[in-house]
């Protein structure tokens, strides 16, 4: 057991997408941070996720967009099917009808993104394995007590530690709520190429929704979500039953689509109950308090129905870094100011971040929840309308949510 004491101006708890993006954005602005990751390696939950235009703007701001584009071809549109009948019900291009501009949509591999973010950080930025035990106030600083006995003094504490965030708990947030739906996610590899083209395939069935989307010419990501959580524990413990359950629901979908599921290694399947934060809690709770704030899933976990969870976490990182850069700017001024003045500057910068992100997060979480439950209806009439008319309107909505621009990172003056 160590009794070591450390000092760090900015500490980020959690080395997921939100934490790594925030650390890299701060680094681009000349600010060093310390990232605490409770596991012993760079943890990645899930194989891939859909990245929309707003996410690529954030990745470009971080300086890694082009390197990721090379490995992830563009997805040009969505094709929707009624699973039971195997009938195509809609096909929509990812083009904004009002402007004629095509949205940038790609399926990004999580592991590659995490590795790219971490590789751009200075050596020693990420510290693995220290579990955060408690947070203590000490004047204008926060004392972080870790499981190995280490104490870290910090001027800024950022919680990017996911839906079960200890930092969010300290701020007064409740635990993330469990949705009535569960999701199984998988990843198929085709050495000879999958031949599925450049479309997102979307399938509706009675009480479930599924999707298949290419990551590149040789790999395909898929998900299957259903509206009852009663079997989740049983399926989690038996991957073979998990796959049998999914295949039993695919109805008359085309064989090349079913093949994606069959090719997936059962050991790579991930099953979990969907979680989200009640939208009203985002409106009224403290996203920031004093020199502490939360970001990503620690702040706004949402159901995956808009494909904006990871995208908005990238937005968070850019906005938060820019706000903090203002507080730490002008080193000569910083040397002259008192601890009280610096603390107040940090507090104001985090308040600015919280104000800018609150309504954006509320909009995404509430819309995702409503859209998700509309898609899972078992009512015959609503199901018919969903299959015939929802897909085009859903894509329009997705594109509107993806127009957000977090802006670029200006070079630091420090």
PLY file of the C-alpha trace (Angstrom):
ply
format ascii 1.0
element vertex 414
property float x
property float y
property float z
element edge 413
property int vertex1
property int vertex2
end_header
0.00 0.00 0.00
1.47 3.32 -1.15
1.17 6.60 0.76
2.47 8.68 -2.12
1.18 12.22 -2.70
0.97 13.78 -6.17
-0.01 17.12 -7.66
-1.73 17.64 -11.01
-3.44 20.77 -12.30
-6.13 18.76 -14.12
-7.20 15.20 -13.34
-9.52 13.24 -15.61
-11.11 10.10 -14.17
-11.70 7.52 -16.90
-9.80 6.72 -20.10
-12.80 6.10 -22.32
-13.64 8.17 -25.39
-14.70 11.22 -23.35
-11.64 11.12 -21.09
-9.11 10.58 -23.87
-10.70 13.20 -26.12
-10.67 15.75 -23.31
-7.04 14.98 -22.46
-5.98 15.31 -26.10
-7.92 18.55 -26.58
-6.23 19.99 -23.49
-2.85 18.81 -24.80
-3.49 20.54 -28.14
-4.08 23.74 -26.15
-0.90 23.36 -24.14
-2.48 22.01 -20.96
-1.19 18.85 -19.31
-3.64 16.51 -17.59
-3.45 13.24 -15.68
-5.91 10.53 -16.74
-6.79 7.87 -14.17
-8.04 4.56 -15.58
-9.26 1.96 -13.11
-8.44 -1.03 -15.34
-4.93 -2.24 -16.09
-5.19 -1.58 -19.84
-6.95 0.68 -22.32
-10.51 -0.50 -21.93
-12.86 -0.63 -24.94
-16.56 -1.46 -24.55
-18.09 -2.60 -27.83
-16.58 -3.14 -31.27
-17.65 -0.03 -33.17
-20.11 2.85 -33.34
-21.60 5.15 -35.96
-19.92 8.53 -36.22
-21.88 11.44 -37.65
-20.77 14.80 -39.07
-20.54 16.41 -35.62
-18.14 13.69 -34.43
-15.87 14.16 -37.45
-15.73 17.89 -36.78
-14.53 17.08 -33.26
-12.01 14.53 -34.54
-10.70 17.11 -37.02
-10.35 19.61 -34.18
-8.25 17.00 -32.34
-6.09 16.53 -35.43
-6.86 12.83 -35.98
-9.80 12.91 -38.38
-7.91 12.21 -41.60
-5.95 9.27 -40.21
-9.21 7.62 -39.11
-11.01 8.33 -42.39
-8.44 6.26 -44.28
-9.54 3.12 -42.42
-13.30 3.78 -42.43
-15.16 4.29 -45.75
-18.15 6.57 -45.88
-21.68 5.25 -45.28
-23.94 6.84 -47.90
-27.43 6.04 -46.68
-29.87 3.78 -44.86
-31.90 0.80 -46.12
-34.77 -0.32 -43.90
-36.47 -3.75 -43.84
-39.46 -5.36 -42.16
-37.76 -8.43 -40.72
-40.72 -10.84 -40.60
-41.52 -10.41 -44.29
-37.97 -9.68 -45.43
-39.33 -6.76 -47.44
-37.43 -3.51 -48.00
-39.57 -0.64 -46.73
-37.39 2.42 -47.31
-34.06 3.66 -48.66
-32.73 7.09 -47.74
-29.51 8.89 -48.64
-27.59 10.81 -45.97
-28.11 14.10 -47.79
-29.61 17.24 -46.29
-32.49 18.03 -48.65
-32.52 21.72 -47.75
-28.86 22.24 -48.66
-27.97 19.27 -50.84
-24.96 18.61 -48.60
-24.08 15.00 -47.83
-23.50 14.18 -44.17
-20.30 12.43 -43.19
-21.24 9.08 -41.65
-18.79 6.25 -40.96
-18.69 3.22 -38.67
-15.64 3.72 -36.47
-13.83 0.91 -34.64
-13.66 1.78 -30.95
-10.29 0.17 -30.34
-8.64 2.08 -33.17
-10.11 5.36 -31.94
-8.98 4.73 -28.35
-5.47 3.79 -29.48
-5.23 6.80 -31.80
-6.29 9.18 -29.03
-3.93 7.66 -26.47
-0.98 7.55 -28.87
-1.26 11.30 -29.39
-0.94 12.00 -25.65
2.38 12.69 -23.92
3.99 9.71 -22.21
2.73 9.26 -18.67
-0.61 11.00 -19.22
-2.60 7.83 -18.48
-2.13 6.09 -15.14
-3.62 2.60 -15.08
-5.17 0.65 -12.19
-5.72 3.27 -9.45
-9.34 2.98 -8.32
-10.80 6.28 -7.08
-12.05 5.70 -3.53
-13.10 9.14 -2.35
-13.00 12.87 -3.08
-12.14 15.35 -0.37
-12.14 19.15 -0.36
-9.02 20.98 0.76
-9.39 24.71 0.35
-9.50 25.41 -3.38
-8.14 21.97 -4.24
-9.68 18.53 -4.45
-7.92 15.57 -2.83
-8.40 12.30 -4.68
-7.80 9.21 -2.57
-6.97 6.11 -4.59
-7.22 2.45 -3.61
-3.44 2.04 -3.56
-3.09 4.75 -0.91
-2.04 7.49 -3.31
-3.45 10.98 -2.75
-3.62 13.41 -5.67
-4.11 17.14 -5.20
-5.76 18.80 -8.17
-7.11 22.19 -9.24
-9.62 20.65 -11.66
-11.43 17.31 -11.47
-13.22 15.98 -14.55
-15.36 12.85 -14.32
-15.35 10.79 -17.52
-15.87 7.54 -15.63
-19.03 6.32 -17.32
-22.59 5.65 -16.25
-21.53 4.50 -12.76
-19.38 7.60 -12.25
-17.98 8.29 -8.79
-17.50 11.93 -9.75
-21.13 12.25 -10.86
-22.16 10.71 -7.55
-20.08 13.33 -5.69
-21.86 16.07 -7.70
-25.23 14.68 -6.61
-26.32 12.77 -9.71
-28.38 9.63 -9.26
-27.33 6.35 -10.82
-28.18 5.99 -14.50
-31.63 4.49 -15.06
-32.13 1.09 -16.69
-34.23 1.05 -19.84
-36.63 -1.84 -20.48
-34.56 -2.78 -23.53
-31.35 -4.77 -23.94
-28.80 -4.91 -26.73
-26.45 -7.51 -28.15
-23.52 -6.26 -30.23
-21.16 -8.15 -32.49
-18.53 -7.84 -35.19
-17.99 -10.01 -38.27
-14.82 -10.29 -40.36
-14.69 -11.21 -44.05
-11.19 -11.93 -45.31
-12.47 -11.97 -48.89
-14.61 -8.82 -48.47
-18.26 -8.57 -47.39
-19.73 -7.02 -50.56
-22.45 -5.17 -48.63
-21.66 -1.81 -50.17
-21.91 1.52 -48.37
-25.31 1.41 -46.67
-26.56 1.13 -43.08
-29.06 -1.77 -43.00
-31.87 -1.25 -40.49
-34.38 -3.97 -39.51
-37.62 -3.75 -37.57
-39.45 -6.71 -36.07
-42.01 -7.36 -33.37
-40.42 -6.00 -30.22
-36.93 -5.65 -31.67
-34.70 -3.55 -33.88
-31.43 -4.56 -35.48
-28.78 -2.94 -37.64
-25.82 -3.95 -39.80
-23.21 -1.41 -40.89
-19.85 -1.92 -42.63
-16.73 -0.56 -40.90
-14.51 -1.17 -43.92
-14.35 -3.62 -46.86
-13.61 -6.57 -44.59
-15.46 -5.97 -41.32
-19.06 -5.36 -40.33
-20.55 -4.17 -37.03
-24.03 -5.18 -35.96
-26.44 -4.71 -33.08
-29.67 -6.33 -31.99
-31.89 -4.72 -29.36
-35.15 -5.99 -27.95
-37.81 -4.72 -25.59
-37.64 -7.17 -22.70
-34.87 -7.45 -20.15
-36.13 -10.72 -18.67
-33.55 -12.95 -20.40
-30.50 -10.71 -20.23
-28.73 -12.54 -17.39
-29.33 -15.93 -18.97
-27.98 -14.73 -22.33
-24.97 -12.97 -20.82
-23.84 -16.26 -19.32
-24.30 -18.30 -22.52
-23.03 -16.71 -25.77
-24.31 -19.64 -27.84
-27.86 -19.05 -26.60
-27.31 -15.36 -27.26
-26.59 -16.03 -30.92
-29.43 -18.56 -31.23
-31.81 -15.95 -29.81
-30.72 -13.33 -32.35
-30.89 -15.71 -35.33
-34.37 -16.85 -34.32
-35.66 -13.30 -34.69
-34.29 -12.44 -38.13
-37.27 -13.74 -40.06
-36.92 -13.55 -43.84
-34.04 -11.13 -44.04
-31.68 -11.62 -47.03
-29.13 -14.41 -46.64
-26.16 -12.06 -46.99
-27.44 -10.14 -43.97
-28.02 -13.28 -41.89
-24.49 -14.36 -42.79
-23.10 -11.35 -40.93
-24.57 -12.68 -37.68
-23.50 -16.28 -38.35
-19.90 -15.24 -39.00
-19.55 -13.50 -35.66
-17.43 -15.28 -33.06
-19.62 -15.92 -30.02
-16.77 -14.96 -27.69
-16.90 -11.44 -29.14
-20.59 -10.89 -28.37
-21.51 -8.23 -25.82
-24.91 -8.19 -24.12
-26.16 -5.44 -21.80
-29.27 -3.66 -20.64
-29.56 -0.15 -22.05
-29.12 2.75 -19.63
-29.77 6.48 -19.73
-30.03 9.50 -17.48
-33.45 11.02 -16.87
-33.54 14.16 -19.04
-34.90 16.36 -16.25
-31.94 15.42 -14.07
-29.60 16.82 -16.72
-31.57 20.08 -16.58
-31.55 20.47 -12.80
-28.49 18.64 -11.47
-24.96 20.08 -11.20
-22.98 19.23 -14.33
-20.29 21.34 -12.68
-19.75 22.46 -9.12
-16.78 24.53 -7.96
-13.78 22.99 -9.76
-15.44 19.65 -10.59
-17.47 18.60 -13.64
-18.58 15.53 -15.60
-18.49 14.65 -19.29
-19.58 11.87 -21.64
-21.59 9.00 -20.13
-20.82 10.27 -16.64
-22.96 13.28 -17.53
-25.46 12.18 -20.17
-25.71 8.42 -20.78
-28.31 7.83 -23.47
-29.93 5.00 -25.36
-28.25 4.34 -28.74
-31.25 5.23 -30.91
-29.72 8.43 -32.35
-26.18 7.11 -32.55
-24.99 10.19 -30.66
-23.57 8.83 -27.38
-19.90 8.71 -28.40
-20.31 11.60 -30.85
-21.53 13.91 -28.09
-18.71 12.73 -25.80
-16.23 13.95 -28.43
-18.07 17.28 -28.53
-17.81 17.50 -24.74
-14.04 17.10 -24.85
-13.54 19.99 -27.30
-15.90 22.39 -25.53
-14.54 21.59 -22.07
-10.92 22.00 -23.14
-11.63 25.38 -24.73
-13.36 26.61 -21.58
-10.51 25.47 -19.33
-7.90 26.96 -21.68
-9.48 30.36 -21.07
-9.10 29.88 -17.32
-5.46 28.84 -17.55
-4.49 31.31 -20.29
-1.80 33.99 -20.10
0.90 32.53 -17.88
2.12 35.96 -16.77
-1.34 36.82 -15.50
-1.59 33.40 -13.86
1.64 33.98 -11.94
0.33 37.24 -10.51
-3.14 36.08 -9.57
-3.96 34.58 -6.19
-5.19 31.03 -5.59
-8.63 32.51 -4.97
-8.62 34.29 -8.33
-7.43 31.21 -10.19
-10.07 29.08 -8.46
-12.81 31.54 -9.46
-11.58 31.54 -13.06
-11.70 27.75 -13.15
-15.14 27.71 -11.56
-16.45 30.19 -14.16
-14.96 28.18 -17.03
-16.65 24.97 -15.87
-19.94 26.82 -15.41
-19.60 28.04 -19.00
-19.03 24.48 -20.18
-22.05 23.20 -18.22
-24.28 25.95 -19.59
-23.26 25.22 -23.17
-23.71 21.44 -22.88
-26.83 21.19 -20.70
-29.49 21.76 -23.35
-27.58 19.84 -26.01
-27.39 16.83 -23.68
-31.06 17.18 -22.67
-32.13 17.27 -26.32
-30.12 14.18 -27.29
-31.07 12.05 -24.28
-34.80 12.82 -24.44
-35.05 12.47 -28.23
-33.14 9.17 -28.21
-35.44 7.77 -25.54
-38.64 8.77 -27.37
-37.43 7.58 -30.77
-36.29 4.29 -29.28
-39.62 3.45 -27.74
-41.52 4.48 -30.86
-39.39 2.06 -32.87
-40.17 -0.79 -30.47
-43.93 -0.57 -30.61
-45.95 -3.78 -30.91
-49.14 -1.99 -32.02
-50.04 -3.18 -35.53
-51.08 0.21 -36.92
-48.10 2.04 -35.48
-45.81 -0.76 -36.66
-47.17 -0.37 -40.20
-46.62 3.40 -40.12
-43.16 2.88 -38.64
-42.13 0.44 -41.36
-43.53 2.59 -44.18
-42.81 6.14 -43.09
-40.55 6.34 -40.01
-37.20 5.59 -41.63
-37.02 8.73 -43.83
-38.16 10.97 -40.97
-35.75 9.27 -38.57
-32.82 9.89 -40.92
-33.84 13.54 -41.25
-33.89 13.82 -37.47
-30.51 12.10 -37.14
-28.98 14.52 -39.63
-30.40 17.53 -37.79
-28.86 16.36 -34.52
-25.53 15.89 -36.34
-25.23 19.51 -37.55
-23.74 20.68 -34.24
-20.28 22.19 -34.66
-18.00 22.19 -31.60
-15.50 24.45 -33.37
-11.75 24.18 -33.80
-9.07 24.36 -31.13
-7.00 27.53 -31.26
-3.29 27.34 -30.54
-2.49 27.99 -26.89
-0.94 31.30 -25.86
0.56 29.76 -22.75
0 1
1 2
2 3
3 4
4 5
5 6
6 7
7 8
8 9
9 10
10 11
11 12
12 13
13 14
14 15
15 16
16 17
17 18
18 19
19 20
20 21
21 22
22 23
23 24
24 25
25 26
26 27
27 28
28 29
29 30
30 31
31 32
32 33
33 34
34 35
35 36
36 37
37 38
38 39
39 40
40 41
41 42
42 43
43 44
44 45
45 46
46 47
47 48
48 49
49 50
50 51
51 52
52 53
53 54
54 55
55 56
56 57
57 58
58 59
59 60
60 61
61 62
62 63
63 64
64 65
65 66
66 67
67 68
68 69
69 70
70 71
71 72
72 73
73 74
74 75
75 76
76 77
77 78
78 79
79 80
80 81
81 82
82 83
83 84
84 85
85 86
86 87
87 88
88 89
89 90
90 91
91 92
92 93
93 94
94 95
95 96
96 97
97 98
98 99
99 100
100 101
101 102
102 103
103 104
104 105
105 106
106 107
107 108
108 109
109 110
110 111
111 112
112 113
113 114
114 115
115 116
116 117
117 118
118 119
119 120
120 121
121 122
122 123
123 124
124 125
125 126
126 127
127 128
128 129
129 130
130 131
131 132
132 133
133 134
134 135
135 136
136 137
137 138
138 139
139 140
140 141
141 142
142 143
143 144
144 145
145 146
146 147
147 148
148 149
149 150
150 151
151 152
152 153
153 154
154 155
155 156
156 157
157 158
158 159
159 160
160 161
161 162
162 163
163 164
164 165
165 166
166 167
167 168
168 169
169 170
170 171
171 172
172 173
173 174
174 175
175 176
176 177
177 178
178 179
179 180
180 181
181 182
182 183
183 184
184 185
185 186
186 187
187 188
188 189
189 190
190 191
191 192
192 193
193 194
194 195
195 196
196 197
197 198
198 199
199 200
200 201
201 202
202 203
203 204
204 205
205 206
206 207
207 208
208 209
209 210
210 211
211 212
212 213
213 214
214 215
215 216
216 217
217 218
218 219
219 220
220 221
221 222
222 223
223 224
224 225
225 226
226 227
227 228
228 229
229 230
230 231
231 232
232 233
233 234
234 235
235 236
236 237
237 238
238 239
239 240
240 241
241 242
242 243
243 244
244 245
245 246
246 247
247 248
248 249
249 250
250 251
251 252
252 253
253 254
254 255
255 256
256 257
257 258
258 259
259 260
260 261
261 262
262 263
263 264
264 265
265 266
266 267
267 268
268 269
269 270
270 271
271 272
272 273
273 274
274 275
275 276
276 277
277 278
278 279
279 280
280 281
281 282
282 283
283 284
284 285
285 286
286 287
287 288
288 289
289 290
290 291
291 292
292 293
293 294
294 295
295 296
296 297
297 298
298 299
299 300
300 301
301 302
302 303
303 304
304 305
305 306
306 307
307 308
308 309
309 310
310 311
311 312
312 313
313 314
314 315
315 316
316 317
317 318
318 319
319 320
320 321
321 322
322 323
323 324
324 325
325 326
326 327
327 328
328 329
329 330
330 331
331 332
332 333
333 334
334 335
335 336
336 337
337 338
338 339
339 340
340 341
341 342
342 343
343 344
344 345
345 346
346 347
347 348
348 349
349 350
350 351
351 352
352 353
353 354
354 355
355 356
356 357
357 358
358 359
359 360
360 361
361 362
362 363
363 364
364 365
365 366
366 367
367 368
368 369
369 370
370 371
371 372
372 373
373 374
374 375
375 376
376 377
377 378
378 379
379 380
380 381
381 382
382 383
383 384
384 385
385 386
386 387
387 388
388 389
389 390
390 391
391 392
392 393
393 394
394 395
395 396
396 397
397 398
398 399
399 400
400 401
401 402
402 403
403 404
404 405
405 406
406 407
407 408
408 409
409 410
410 411
411 412
412 413
